[in-house]
């Protein structure tokens, strides 16, 4: 593995919202880095990785904003990063937009293609939708007759929706109690 692999994997984790474990589990991380180098060139790949490593620390609130502006909002890097997201999810490199090609020059390998048969099978989209790739990883006879099992979202705590007049009434009662205890002293 090259010194570029860790930043590539870190960038991929943040772009896809899947863990290192999930991405390494596909067995395709090195191939996807090589695909990026082949299609857009190592100079642009290095610029993308440099922009990622220069982001604020992961726990920082500014990181998400910086990722959106420095990478996804960047004229050169944005379309490349979005193509990388699509690559991880579908196993297909989608040709970069013609506006990108006109601005930064054509790339001979910049065509839409499936990276490998494994890339289709290991696409993150299957895990994201709770399904299995058609024609691969079959779950037994008739498995496609049933809907995918999509995990339920985590419950969101409900805010206290006490009507405002009751809140004011309770505050008035507390105020009266405090005033009475203060007056008694």
Backbone as a chain_set.jsonl record, in Angstrom:
{"seq": "XXXXXXXXXXXXXXXXXXXXXXXXXXXXXXXXXXXXXXXXXXXXXXXXXXXXXXXXXXXXXXXXXXXXXXXXXXXXXXXXXXXXXXXXXXXXXXXXXXXXXXXXXXXXXXXXXXXXXXXXXXXXXXXXXXXXXXXXXXXXXXXXXXXXXXXXXXXXXXXXXXXXXXXXXXXXXXXXXXXXXXXXX", "coords": {"N": [[0.833, -1.186, 0.0], [0.448, 2.221, -0.724], [1.658, 5.448, 0.462], [-0.369, 7.091, -0.062], [-2.659, 5.717, 0.22], [-3.958, 5.618, 2.785], [-4.889, 8.361, 3.19], [-6.61, 8.385, 0.962], [-8.466, 6.399, 1.639], [-9.49, 7.532, 3.992], [-10.693, 9.871, 2.958], [-12.602, 8.643, 1.331], [-14.18, 7.388, 3.27], [-15.371, 9.614, 4.483], [-16.732, 10.74, 2.316], [-18.543, 8.754, 1.551], [-19.873, 7.974, 3.848], [-19.584, 5.508, 4.984], [-17.875, 3.062, 6.995], [-14.298, 2.573, 7.665], [-13.896, -0.145, 7.912], [-16.091, -1.195, 6.442], [-15.453, -0.221, 3.857], [-12.887, -1.302, 3.377], [-13.648, -3.932, 3.483], [-14.854, -4.395, 1.044], [-12.82, -5.023, -0.621], [-11.887, -3.499, -2.66], [-10.653, -1.036, -2.441], [-7.923, -0.338, -3.058], [-7.98, -0.774, -5.801], [-9.83, 1.148, -6.584], [-8.475, 3.515, -5.973], [-6.404, 3.249, -7.813], [-7.95, 3.387, -10.121], [-8.849, 6.017, -10.014], [-6.378, 7.339, -10.34], [-5.765, 6.445, -12.931], [-7.868, 7.466, -14.52], [-8.148, 10.341, -13.999], [-5.582, 11.121, -13.542], [-2.503, 11.15, -11.686], [-1.723, 13.61, -10.651], [-4.044, 15.16, -10.225], [-5.386, 13.434, -8.532], [-3.583, 13.479, -6.387], [-3.87, 16.183, -5.671], [-6.499, 16.174, -4.768], [-6.281, 14.439, -2.558], [-4.461, 15.912, -1.023], [-5.987, 18.181, -0.471], [-7.899, 16.995, 1.124], [-6.363, 16.063, 3.344], [-5.651, 18.481, 4.403], [-7.89, 19.445, 5.638], [-9.832, 20.706, 8.466], [-9.597, 19.245, 11.832], [-11.166, 15.983, 12.391], [-13.186, 16.008, 14.436], [-14.069, 18.553, 14.423], [-16.449, 21.167, 13.963], [-16.159, 22.724, 11.765], [-15.187, 21.089, 9.819], [-17.022, 19.68, 8.116], [-18.137, 21.793, 6.677], [-15.792, 22.72, 5.468], [-15.093, 20.494, 3.921], [-17.197, 20.506, 2.121], [-16.807, 22.992, 0.816], [-14.019, 23.175, 0.137], [-13.456, 20.801, -1.209], [-15.818, 19.447, -2.455], [-17.022, 21.741, -3.476], [-15.104, 22.746, -5.102], [-13.858, 23.681, -8.258], [-12.142, 22.03, -9.8], [-11.846, 19.686, -8.219], [-14.376, 18.912, -7.255], [-16.213, 17.542, -9.087], [-14.712, 15.272, -9.524], [-14.586, 14.152, -6.958], [-17.314, 13.619, -6.592], [-17.675, 11.723, -8.603], [-16.114, 9.728, -7.527], [-17.62, 9.052, -5.266], [-19.875, 7.955, -6.549], [-18.597, 5.815, -7.757], [-17.847, 4.194, -5.543], [-20.404, 3.53, -4.586], [-21.723, 2.284, -6.762], [-19.9, 0.803, -8.236], [-19.188, 1.606, -10.688], [-17.38, 3.729, -12.819], [-18.358, 6.843, -13.648], [-18.399, 8.851, -16.493], [-16.801, 11.996, -16.376], [-18.398, 15.239, -16.199], [-19.026, 17.102, -19.24], [-18.432, 19.815, -19.057], [-16.402, 19.854, -17.138], [-14.403, 18.445, -18.496], [-13.995, 20.141, -20.688], [-12.937, 22.346, -19.395], [-10.664, 21.369, -17.969], [-9.389, 19.677, -19.657], [-9.435, 16.834, -21.874], [-9.461, 13.402, -20.877], [-8.102, 10.355, -21.712], [-8.989, 7.928, -20.517], [-11.349, 8.622, -19.395], [-14.184, 7.551, -19.454], [-17.428, 6.059, -19.173], [-17.468, 3.19, -17.235], [-17.59, -0.148, -15.852], [-15.715, -1.037, -13.124], [-14.912, -3.619, -12.32], [-16.207, -7.007, -12.258], [-16.515, -7.659, -9.558], [-16.788, -5.162, -8.439], [-19.384, -4.327, -9.025], [-20.835, -6.186, -7.498], [-19.911, -5.629, -4.919], [-20.727, -3.044, -4.517], [-21.613, -0.201, -2.591], [-24.213, 0.589, -2.558], [-25.951, -1.57, -2.325], [-25.736, -2.404, 0.321], [-26.564, -0.053, 1.504], [-29.274, 0.093, 0.823], [-30.213, -2.192, 1.913], [-30.34, -4.576, 0.458], [-29.567, -7.2, -1.926], [-27.216, -7.683, -4.576], [-28.615, -8.075, -7.778], [-28.539, -11.157, -9.378], [-26.237, -11.96, -8.144], [-24.708, -13.062, -5.093], [-26.943, -14.469, -4.128], [-29.764, -15.126, -2.039], [-31.034, -17.467, -1.775], [-33.699, -19.535, -3.11], [-36.293, -17.65, -4.483], [-35.745, -15.308, -3.099], [-35.905, -12.702, -4.001], [-38.542, -12.17, -4.004], [-39.345, -10.973, -1.746], [-39.497, -7.895, 0.09], [-36.67, -5.67, 0.595], [-34.825, -5.724, 3.676], [-34.714, -3.061, 5.43], [-32.911, -1.342, 7.797], [-34.417, 0.126, 10.676], [-34.538, 3.624, 11.287], [-32.636, 5.316, 13.815], [-34.264, 6.151, 16.862], [-35.547, 9.423, 17.315], [-35.18, 11.727, 19.865], [-38.03, 13.142, 21.374], [-38.99, 16.51, 21.546], [-39.843, 18.493, 24.45], [-43.062, 19.351, 24.451], [-44.723, 21.006, 25.928], [-47.505, 23.031, 26.317], [-47.231, 26.563, 25.874], [-48.724, 28.388, 27.594], [-49.036, 26.767, 29.904], [-46.407, 26.457, 30.706], [-45.749, 29.097, 31.405], [-47.572, 29.412, 33.523], [-46.583, 27.561, 35.364], [-44.061, 28.704, 35.818], [-44.885, 31.129, 37.006], [-46.027, 30.115, 39.368], [-43.763, 29.013, 40.632], [-42.302, 31.35, 40.947], [-43.945, 32.718, 42.746], [-43.718, 30.988, 44.945], [-41.01, 31.233, 45.579], [-40.883, 33.951, 46.144], [-42.566, 34.037, 48.379], [-41.097, 32.492, 50.216], [-38.855, 34.09, 50.473], [-39.95, 36.429, 51.516], [-40.719, 35.486, 53.98], [-38.432, 35.315, 55.454]], "CA": [[0.0, 0.0, 0.0], [1.225, 3.454, -0.816], [1.381, 6.455, 1.486], [-1.589, 7.766, -0.509], [-3.81, 4.848, 0.47], [-4.681, 6.034, 4.001], [-5.721, 9.547, 2.917], [-7.676, 8.013, 0.025], [-9.48, 5.676, 2.394], [-10.125, 8.511, 4.874], [-11.572, 10.682, 2.116], [-13.712, 7.785, 0.913], [-15.04, 7.219, 4.442], [-16.167, 10.83, 4.672], [-17.617, 10.969, 1.168], [-19.578, 7.717, 1.44], [-20.5, 7.754, 5.162], [-19.364, 4.121, 5.401], [-16.681, 2.961, 7.837], [-13.087, 1.974, 7.105], [-14.163, -1.586, 7.871], [-16.969, -1.472, 5.301], [-14.76, 0.033, 2.59], [-11.85, -2.329, 3.211], [-14.351, -5.196, 3.273], [-15.201, -4.579, -0.367], [-11.639, -5.51, -1.331], [-11.718, -2.69, -3.872], [-10.097, 0.29, -2.156], [-6.708, -0.096, -3.86], [-8.376, -0.708, -7.209], [-10.491, 2.433, -6.815], [-7.415, 4.526, -6.002], [-5.746, 3.082, -9.112], [-8.892, 3.881, -11.125], [-8.78, 7.48, -9.955], [-5.106, 7.717, -10.983], [-5.84, 6.147, -14.362], [-8.839, 8.312, -15.211], [-7.893, 11.779, -13.924], [-4.15, 11.343, -13.41], [-2.012, 11.188, -10.305], [-1.625, 14.991, -10.184], [-5.355, 15.57, -9.701], [-5.627, 12.582, -7.368], [-2.764, 14.028, -5.302], [-4.485, 17.449, -5.252], [-7.682, 15.791, -4.0], [-5.82, 13.897, -1.279], [-3.864, 17.019, -0.275], [-7.096, 19.005, 0.026], [-8.517, 16.246, 2.217], [-5.499, 16.047, 4.532], [-5.57, 19.84, 4.937], [-9.15, 19.811, 6.29], [-9.77, 20.784, 9.934], [-9.689, 17.934, 12.494], [-12.456, 15.3, 12.22], [-14.191, 16.357, 15.437], [-14.368, 19.97, 14.278], [-17.673, 21.559, 13.251], [-15.754, 23.364, 10.514], [-14.742, 20.079, 8.853], [-18.058, 19.418, 7.11], [-18.181, 22.982, 5.815], [-14.555, 22.748, 4.68], [-15.199, 19.415, 2.931], [-18.125, 20.973, 1.08], [-16.275, 24.11, 0.037], [-12.665, 22.93, -0.362], [-13.406, 19.651, -2.125], [-17.019, 19.308, -3.283], [-17.305, 23.009, -4.135], [-13.952, 23.14, -5.911], [-14.088, 23.48, -9.688], [-11.354, 20.894, -10.273], [-11.979, 18.488, -7.397], [-15.763, 18.566, -6.939], [-16.748, 16.498, -9.959], [-13.91, 14.059, -9.304], [-15.052, 13.588, -5.688], [-18.652, 13.053, -6.812], [-17.492, 10.486, -9.381], [-15.601, 8.737, -6.579], [-18.777, 8.598, -4.481], [-20.657, 7.053, -7.412], [-17.794, 4.61, -7.943], [-17.997, 3.36, -4.348], [-21.773, 3.038, -4.444], [-22.219, 1.472, -7.876], [-18.851, 0.025, -8.892], [-19.048, 2.15, -12.039], [-16.838, 5.072, -12.978], [-19.178, 7.593, -14.596], [-17.633, 9.884, -17.191], [-16.912, 13.331, -15.799], [-19.212, 16.121, -17.045], [-18.327, 17.733, -20.357], [-17.907, 21.106, -18.603], [-15.128, 19.574, -16.472], [-13.464, 18.065, -19.544], [-13.671, 21.347, -21.459], [-12.12, 23.248, -18.571], [-9.403, 20.778, -17.51], [-8.827, 18.841, -20.705], [-9.944, 15.464, -21.964], [-8.652, 12.305, -20.341], [-8.439, 9.191, -22.546], [-9.684, 6.879, -19.771], [-12.562, 9.179, -18.799], [-15.404, 7.037, -20.065], [-18.196, 5.299, -18.191], [-17.155, 1.758, -17.272], [-17.627, -0.897, -14.596], [-14.322, -1.298, -12.791], [-14.732, -5.07, -12.354], [-17.436, -7.686, -11.82], [-16.591, -7.55, -8.098], [-17.195, -3.805, -8.084], [-20.85, -4.327, -9.03], [-21.305, -6.997, -6.372], [-19.526, -4.994, -3.657], [-21.188, -1.652, -4.466], [-22.189, 0.179, -1.299], [-25.639, 0.828, -2.67], [-26.68, -2.749, -1.857], [-25.768, -2.335, 1.782], [-27.331, 1.137, 1.871], [-30.712, -0.152, 0.681], [-30.567, -3.441, 2.587], [-30.669, -5.572, -0.561], [-28.435, -7.933, -2.484], [-27.128, -7.417, -6.021], [-29.322, -9.023, -8.64], [-27.674, -12.076, -10.099], [-25.048, -12.263, -7.35], [-24.975, -13.176, -3.661], [-28.33, -14.876, -3.951], [-30.12, -15.54, -0.682], [-31.862, -18.658, -1.862], [-34.804, -19.505, -4.051], [-37.378, -16.72, -4.213], [-35.365, -14.218, -2.184], [-36.297, -11.403, -4.536], [-39.985, -12.002, -3.849], [-39.572, -10.251, -0.504], [-38.873, -6.567, 0.092], [-35.424, -5.603, 1.363], [-34.93, -5.413, 5.103], [-34.01, -1.811, 5.667], [-32.925, -1.088, 9.234], [-35.179, 1.293, 11.115], [-33.672, 4.711, 11.75], [-32.553, 5.481, 15.267], [-35.33, 7.051, 17.329], [-35.169, 10.805, 17.591], [-35.873, 12.153, 21.087], [-39.063, 14.143, 21.131], [-38.836, 17.691, 22.414], [-40.93, 18.761, 25.381], [-44.006, 20.225, 23.753], [-45.674, 21.554, 26.888], [-48.05, 24.296, 25.804], [-46.617, 27.743, 26.458], [-49.441, 28.92, 28.774], [-48.739, 25.939, 31.081], [-45.041, 26.773, 31.115], [-45.814, 30.38, 32.108], [-48.285, 29.196, 34.776], [-45.634, 26.898, 36.259], [-43.058, 29.708, 36.198], [-45.528, 32.042, 37.948], [-46.154, 29.415, 40.647], [-42.43, 28.95, 41.23], [-41.952, 32.717, 41.349], [-44.719, 33.015, 43.955], [-43.133, 30.183, 46.031], [-39.723, 31.843, 45.931], [-41.194, 35.241, 46.775], [-43.122, 33.774, 49.711], [-40.03, 32.039, 51.111], [-37.978, 35.232, 50.687], [-40.667, 37.346, 52.397], [-40.807, 34.878, 55.314], [-37.134, 35.497, 56.143]], "C": [[0.877, 1.249, 0.0], [0.869, 4.393, 0.324], [0.106, 7.231, 1.142], [-2.838, 6.98, -0.137], [-4.626, 5.309, 1.684], [-5.487, 7.314, 3.774], [-6.871, 9.245, 1.947], [-8.814, 7.322, 0.763], [-10.219, 6.624, 3.344], [-11.099, 9.403, 4.116], [-12.812, 9.879, 1.727], [-14.693, 7.551, 2.059], [-15.943, 8.438, 4.599], [-17.125, 11.089, 3.516], [-18.774, 9.983, 1.123], [-20.395, 7.53, 2.7], [-20.492, 6.277, 5.549], [-18.042, 4.064, 6.15], [-15.485, 2.414, 7.06], [-13.318, 0.479, 6.902], [-15.012, -1.95, 6.661], [-16.233, -1.305, 3.974], [-13.654, -0.988, 2.346], [-12.481, -3.684, 2.913], [-14.768, -5.44, 1.835], [-14.043, -5.206, -1.143], [-11.282, -4.673, -2.546], [-11.03, -1.342, -3.655], [-8.861, 0.59, -3.003], [-7.041, 0.023, -5.34], [-9.038, 0.623, -7.524], [-9.492, 3.58, -6.823], [-6.69, 4.458, -7.344], [-6.643, 3.596, -10.246], [-8.863, 5.404, -11.179], [-7.507, 7.978, -10.641], [-5.176, 7.542, -12.499], [-6.728, 7.145, -15.094], [-8.442, 9.785, -15.178], [-6.413, 12.111, -13.807], [-3.734, 11.496, -11.951], [-1.919, 12.619, -9.767], [-2.943, 15.453, -9.564], [-5.71, 14.723, -8.486], [-4.843, 13.112, -6.171], [-3.341, 15.348, -4.783], [-5.726, 17.178, -4.394], [-7.285, 15.292, -2.613], [-5.188, 14.986, -0.414], [-4.951, 17.917, 0.313], [-7.779, 18.304, 1.203], [-7.656, 16.298, 3.478], [-5.369, 17.435, 5.162], [-6.858, 20.287, 5.639], [-8.954, 19.947, 7.799], [-9.922, 19.391, 10.553], [-11.086, 17.32, 12.383], [-13.538, 15.704, 13.218], [-14.678, 17.795, 15.304], [-15.658, 20.195, 13.495], [-17.334, 22.128, 11.874], [-15.391, 22.343, 9.44], [-15.768, 19.835, 7.745], [-18.148, 20.587, 6.136], [-16.949, 23.023, 4.904], [-14.577, 21.661, 3.605], [-16.092, 19.863, 1.775], [-17.52, 22.074, 0.213], [-14.937, 23.786, -0.617], [-12.611, 21.801, -1.385], [-14.637, 19.63, -3.022], [-17.364, 20.599, -4.032], [-16.187, 23.496, -5.037], [-14.194, 22.772, -7.374], [-13.369, 22.245, -10.239], [-11.715, 19.609, -9.533], [-13.411, 18.014, -7.173], [-16.327, 17.437, -7.774], [-16.001, 15.186, -9.786], [-14.367, 13.379, -8.014], [-16.437, 12.965, -5.846], [-18.584, 11.774, -7.64], [-16.962, 9.366, -8.485], [-16.724, 8.193, -5.7], [-19.592, 7.604, -5.295], [-19.92, 5.746, -7.653], [-17.962, 3.669, -6.758], [-19.398, 2.757, -4.261], [-22.189, 2.074, -5.547], [-21.182, 0.556, -8.509], [-18.579, 0.495, -10.311], [-18.398, 3.525, -11.972], [-17.702, 5.745, -14.027], [-18.34, 8.721, -15.175], [-17.878, 11.247, -16.546], [-17.706, 14.233, -16.738], [-18.376, 16.802, -18.135], [-17.759, 19.093, -19.962], [-16.556, 20.926, -17.909], [-14.057, 19.275, -17.527], [-13.046, 19.273, -20.383], [-12.726, 22.255, -20.679], [-10.736, 22.675, -18.28], [-8.777, 19.803, -18.507], [-9.36, 17.423, -20.685], [-8.946, 14.475, -21.362], [-9.054, 11.057, -21.122], [-9.246, 8.125, -21.806], [-10.994, 7.362, -19.159], [-13.788, 8.787, -19.616], [-16.161, 6.3, -18.962], [-17.866, 3.825, -18.342], [-17.302, 1.151, -15.878], [-16.204, -1.342, -14.319], [-14.014, -2.789, -12.836], [-16.055, -5.72, -11.977], [-17.614, -7.609, -10.296], [-17.099, -6.182, -7.669], [-18.72, -3.694, -8.07], [-21.381, -5.039, -7.792], [-21.053, -6.299, -5.036], [-19.955, -3.536, -3.551], [-21.895, -1.347, -3.153], [-23.702, 0.39, -1.368], [-26.443, -0.352, -2.156], [-26.811, -2.745, -0.345], [-26.645, -1.166, 2.23], [-28.836, 0.893, 1.793], [-31.146, -1.461, 1.317], [-30.969, -4.534, 1.621], [-29.398, -6.279, -1.014], [-28.403, -7.697, -3.987], [-27.821, -8.511, -6.827], [-28.32, -9.886, -9.386], [-26.411, -12.456, -9.349], [-25.447, -12.301, -5.876], [-26.433, -13.524, -3.394], [-28.586, -15.395, -2.551], [-31.026, -16.756, -0.682], [-33.025, -18.444, -2.805], [-35.882, -18.536, -3.59], [-37.026, -15.532, -3.339], [-35.805, -12.858, -2.686], [-37.808, -11.179, -4.486], [-40.324, -11.189, -2.61], [-38.891, -8.889, -0.546], [-37.577, -6.581, 0.904], [-35.7, -5.253, 2.82], [-34.066, -4.191, 5.381], [-34.064, -1.532, 7.167], [-33.693, 0.188, 9.572], [-34.218, 2.381, 11.573], [-33.697, 4.793, 13.28], [-33.652, 6.439, 15.719], [-34.776, 8.428, 17.667], [-35.904, 11.235, 18.858], [-36.862, 13.269, 20.783], [-38.857, 15.323, 22.076], [-40.037, 17.816, 23.347], [-41.852, 19.777, 24.726], [-45.096, 20.735, 24.701], [-46.198, 22.881, 26.348], [-47.499, 25.485, 26.585], [-47.395, 28.321, 27.648], [-49.17, 28.1, 30.037], [-47.341, 26.216, 31.611], [-45.032, 28.078, 31.908], [-46.504, 30.233, 33.455], [-47.352, 28.561, 35.803], [-44.555, 27.876, 36.72], [-43.628, 30.707, 37.207], [-45.659, 31.4, 39.324], [-44.809, 29.342, 41.361], [-41.993, 30.327, 41.736], [-42.653, 33.071, 42.656], [-44.133, 32.257, 45.149], [-41.84, 30.82, 46.51], [-39.946, 33.167, 46.649], [-41.709, 35.041, 48.196], [-42.039, 33.344, 50.685], [-39.066, 33.175, 51.425], [-38.62, 36.208, 51.662], [-40.712, 36.82, 53.831], [-39.53, 35.069, 56.094], [-37.077, 36.809, 56.747]], "O": [[1.918, 1.298, 0.656], [-0.093, 4.166, 1.058], [-0.428, 7.951, 1.987], [-3.947, 7.513, -0.174], [-5.852, 5.381, 1.613], [-6.664, 7.356, 4.131], [-7.969, 9.782, 2.092], [-9.986, 7.626, 0.537], [-11.438, 6.532, 3.485], [-12.207, 9.66, 4.588], [-13.933, 10.383, 1.79], [-15.904, 7.519, 1.841], [-17.145, 8.3, 4.823], [-18.221, 11.609, 3.728], [-19.874, 10.34, 0.7], [-21.498, 6.987, 2.644], [-21.311, 5.847, 6.361], [-17.182, 4.924, 5.96], [-15.625, 1.873, 5.963], [-12.98, -0.083, 5.86], [-14.699, -2.895, 5.937], [-16.365, -2.136, 3.075], [-13.503, -1.485, 1.23], [-11.913, -4.489, 2.175], [-15.011, -6.583, 1.448], [-14.245, -5.835, -2.181], [-10.466, -5.086, -3.37], [-10.848, -0.587, -4.609], [-8.767, 1.662, -3.6], [-6.447, 0.834, -6.05], [-8.838, 1.175, -8.606], [-9.643, 4.524, -7.6], [-6.395, 5.491, -7.944], [-6.151, 4.172, -11.217], [-8.853, 5.999, -12.256], [-7.549, 8.924, -11.427], [-4.702, 8.392, -13.253], [-6.373, 7.616, -16.175], [-8.4, 10.426, -16.229], [-6.029, 13.271, -13.96], [-4.521, 11.917, -11.103], [-2.024, 12.828, -8.558], [-2.949, 16.068, -8.498], [-6.273, 15.232, -7.516], [-5.377, 13.189, -5.065], [-3.305, 15.604, -3.579], [-5.969, 17.875, -3.408], [-7.887, 15.68, -1.612], [-5.362, 14.981, 0.805], [-4.847, 18.36, 1.457], [-8.188, 18.955, 2.164], [-8.172, 16.55, 4.566], [-5.011, 17.548, 6.335], [-6.911, 21.392, 6.179], [-8.019, 19.372, 8.356], [-10.333, 18.455, 9.867], [-12.076, 18.044, 12.293], [-14.713, 15.734, 12.855], [-15.604, 18.204, 16.005], [-15.929, 19.516, 12.505], [-18.125, 22.025, 10.936], [-15.298, 22.698, 8.265], [-15.413, 19.791, 6.567], [-18.226, 20.394, 4.923], [-17.056, 23.326, 3.716], [-14.119, 21.896, 2.487], [-15.782, 19.63, 0.607], [-17.709, 22.076, -1.003], [-14.735, 24.086, -1.794], [-11.811, 21.843, -2.319], [-14.509, 19.78, -4.237], [-17.943, 20.542, -5.117], [-16.309, 24.546, -5.669], [-14.677, 21.681, -7.679], [-13.928, 21.506, -11.05], [-11.873, 18.558, -10.155], [-13.633, 16.828, -6.926], [-16.864, 16.472, -7.229], [-16.592, 14.111, -9.889], [-14.518, 12.158, -7.982], [-16.703, 11.897, -5.294], [-19.352, 10.842, -7.403], [-17.316, 8.2, -8.662], [-16.767, 6.994, -5.423], [-19.957, 6.538, -4.799], [-20.541, 4.687, -7.744], [-18.193, 2.474, -6.944], [-19.548, 1.59, -3.898], [-22.939, 1.134, -5.286], [-21.538, -0.368, -9.24], [-17.829, -0.143, -11.05], [-18.799, 4.377, -11.18], [-17.779, 5.282, -15.165], [-17.663, 9.449, -14.45], [-19.01, 11.602, -16.215], [-17.692, 14.02, -17.95], [-17.18, 17.041, -17.965], [-16.714, 19.493, -20.475], [-15.661, 21.756, -18.074], [-12.942, 19.792, -17.454], [-11.877, 19.408, -20.744], [-11.821, 22.859, -21.254], [-9.741, 23.399, -18.334], [-7.754, 19.182, -18.22], [-9.691, 16.878, -19.632], [-7.738, 14.713, -21.354], [-10.24, 10.733, -21.185], [-10.104, 7.48, -22.409], [-11.678, 6.598, -18.477], [-14.346, 9.591, -20.363], [-15.581, 5.958, -17.931], [-17.969, 3.267, -19.434], [-17.16, 1.837, -14.866], [-15.559, -1.951, -15.172], [-12.963, -3.185, -13.339], [-16.937, -5.055, -11.434], [-18.739, -7.506, -9.807], [-17.769, -6.062, -6.643], [-19.284, -3.037, -7.195], [-22.281, -4.535, -7.12], [-21.882, -6.369, -4.129], [-19.586, -2.856, -2.593], [-22.688, -2.153, -2.666], [-24.383, 0.369, -0.343], [-27.522, -0.155, -1.598], [-27.873, -3.047, 0.198], [-27.378, -1.273, 3.212], [-29.592, 1.425, 2.606], [-32.326, -1.809, 1.268], [-31.848, -5.339, 1.928], [-28.301, -5.985, -0.54], [-29.453, -7.528, -4.609], [-27.635, -9.703, -6.585], [-27.358, -9.376, -9.959], [-25.59, -13.208, -9.874], [-26.409, -11.651, -5.467], [-27.072, -12.93, -2.526], [-27.722, -16.031, -1.947], [-31.705, -17.034, 0.306], [-33.301, -17.326, -3.242], [-36.332, -18.594, -2.445], [-37.919, -14.817, -2.882], [-36.054, -11.954, -1.889], [-38.294, -10.119, -4.881], [-41.466, -10.761, -2.44], [-37.829, -8.743, -1.15], [-37.41, -7.41, 1.798], [-36.677, -4.577, 3.143], [-32.85, -4.288, 5.544], [-35.149, -1.49, 7.748], [-33.626, 1.185, 8.853], [-33.191, 2.084, 12.183], [-34.661, 4.387, 13.929], [-33.938, 7.424, 15.039], [-33.688, 8.567, 18.227], [-37.128, 11.121, 18.924], [-36.568, 14.205, 20.039], [-38.582, 15.141, 23.262], [-41.117, 17.301, 23.056], [-41.465, 20.919, 24.478], [-46.254, 20.874, 24.308], [-45.417, 23.753, 25.967], [-47.326, 25.419, 27.802], [-46.771, 28.712, 28.634], [-49.081, 28.664, 31.127], [-47.116, 26.21, 32.822], [-44.392, 28.167, 32.955], [-46.083, 30.852, 34.433], [-47.329, 28.965, 36.966], [-44.178, 27.873, 37.892], [-42.942, 31.092, 38.154], [-45.429, 32.059, 40.338], [-44.73, 29.586, 42.565], [-41.396, 30.452, 42.805], [-42.047, 33.646, 43.561], [-44.054, 32.807, 46.248], [-41.605, 30.932, 47.714], [-39.279, 33.467, 47.639], [-41.337, 35.78, 49.108], [-42.039, 33.764, 51.842], [-38.514, 33.227, 52.523], [-37.944, 36.757, 52.532], [-40.74, 37.6, 54.783], [-39.559, 34.986, 57.322], [-36.075, 37.158, 57.371]]}, "num_chains": 1, "name": "protein.A"}
